Amino acid sequence: MNPGTLRDALRNLGVPAEKGRTSAIRQLVLQAPAPVIAQALGYHDKSTTRIATDAGAPWKNYAPGAHSS
């Protein structure tokens, strides 16, 4: 299975893929900082940050970057 066949299967079942994708990202940004999710999934950090803000994510004070001592 690949993303295209999965997308087509979801469409045939009447599931709107974009809403499902946004819901999945929304759940992820509640569990980890938006920049981390963006990098892991190949999204722009502004997109995941917007979704995180809408979701009320607790990571708004997360400072990205290297934190090693």
N, C-alpha and C positions, 0 to 999 in steps of 0.2 A: 504494500500500500504506500502511496506517496501523497503529498499534500493536495495535489490536483484531484485524485480519485476520492480522497476523504471529503474535500470541499463539495464535489459533485454529489456524493452520497448524502451529505447533510442537506444540500439544496433539494434533492429529490424527496427527502423526508419533511421538508418544510422548515428546517432549522436555519435561521439567519446566521450565517457564519460570522459576520462582523460583530454582532451583539455577543455571541459566544466568546469570541476572541477578547473583546473588551472586558467581559465578565471574568475571564480567566486571568487577564493581566491585573484587573482590579483586585482579585483575591491574592495574587502574588505580591503586589505592592503593600498589602497589609502585613505581609510576613517578612519582607526585606526592603531595603531602601530602593527607591525608584531608579537611581543611576545603576545600581547593581543589576536590576531586572532588565533595564535597557541594554546594557552591555551583553548580558547573557543571551538575550533574544534578538539582538541586532536592531533594536528600535532606537529612535532618537530620544535622548534623555528628557527633552522638553515634553514629549508625548507621554512618557510614563510618569513624569512629575505632575502633569495635568490630571492624569487619571488618579494618581495617588492623592492629590489635593481634593478631588471630587469624592474620593472614597473615605476621606478623613484619616489617612494613614498616619501612624504615630512617628514616622521617620522624618518629619519636616526639619528637624535640627541636625540631621545627619550631615557630617562633614566629609565629603568624598576625598580621596587621595590616600597616600601612604601614611599609615599611622604607626610604623615600627619605631622602636626607641633607639 
